[in-house]
Amino acid sequence: MKDNIFYTELLDYASKLDAVTNAYGEIVKAATVIVEERDNPATVHLIRYTSKIIKSTEASKDLKRLAHALKDSIIKFHGYHAILDSQDKAFIEEDTRSLEELLNELNALVGLEGVKSKVNDLIAYQTVQMLRTKQGLQTQKGTMHLAFTGNPGTGKTTVARIVGHIYKQLGLLSKGHFVEVSRTDLIAGYQGQTALKVKKVIDEAKGGVLFIDEAYSLTENDHSDSYGRECLTELTKALEDYRDDLVVIVAGYTEPMAHFFESNPGLKSRFNTFIEFPDYSANELHAMFIASCTNNDYMLVEDVSSDILDYLTKQVADKPEHFSNGRLVRNLYDDVTMNHARRVAKILHPNREDLSILTCEDLRGIGPKVSDEIEQQIYVSQ
């Protein structure tokens, strides 16, 4: 890890002081919580403990030196992270694209016609509300928070990023940056600290979009998970408190998300817009694959394009357990271009055509149906 020197130093001094003072692992335990959670109570506890040793008239010089070293390592660890945090805030990448360019990017996405229609309606509504405000007309104070439901790989994260940038261009958000989190980023492993983690994430996301993927995991153990309830309580409060300069987008599978909204009174009322992301059709997935090839200077012979469509059609029809929509296309593209690279690397002096054309041979191994057909074609050609 990038802060390994500070991490290791703190744990090393904690271990030595623990052994010398016969603390039975309590100092090491507190130090571990500090480096893993950057926990304030644990930090205060160790700072006070080491200060007490340093001020003691009975402690030996060696013990005082060790306590000083641990105290200094705690300060350096937190100081290093404070600098990193300030850098992250200072260098939020500015998106300079115009509103028209962002809308074009949204509308150019393959498929998702219903999703794009709803997002465009939402943008039109927010734009008109702002214009009404400027004219002194009455406006509805609805929230901008969104819920995206659907299977993996259906474009939820991509659309969420674009929405953030569009809201920035409209003046609805001050920064328009994108913060993506999951359960582990919001929930601590001990009582009382989850609220602090949620507040930290909210502070980082203010002015932009907070995207919570698989949001239902926050309440997956709703009968016994007090940490999840603590997280949801804090999150629900933030949805209201910061709604003027924060968009929270929760996402996940459709049915678990329905249960998620039932898990906390008032949670659903904080979300005005619910958008379902459908699975892609075989033709839409095929268009994605062709676009990936075109954007990266690859060309397909006609048979390859046809075989790819056949493969995707079978995948869509069968819908295997881990069917992943757009991710399937990304993995397919990676596999085919890797096969191409292996093949072309064996050519002594490959020309431009060799380097750019994907052939039937590059489809080996991408799926039983396609692989069998390719093997047959290659056998016949030989």
ABEGO torsion letter per residue (X at the ends): XAAAAAAAAAAAAAAAAAAAAGAGGAAAAAAAAAAAAGBAAAAAAAAAAAAAAAABAABBAAAAAAAAAAAAAAAAAAAAAAAAAAAAAAABBBBABBAAAAAAAAAABBEGAAAAAAAAAAAAAAAAAAAAAAAGBBBBBBBABBBBBEBBGAGAAAAAAAAAAAAAAAGABAAGBBBBBBAAAABBABBGAAAAAAAAAAAAABGBBBBBBGAAAAAABAAABAAAAAAAAAAAAAAAAAAAABBBBBBEBAAAAAAAAAABBGAAAABABBBBBBBBBAAAAAAAAAAAAAAAGBBBBAAAAAAAAAAAAAAAAAGBAABAEAAAAAAAAAAAAAAAAAAAAABABBBAAAAABBBAAAABGAEAAAAAAAAAAAAAAX
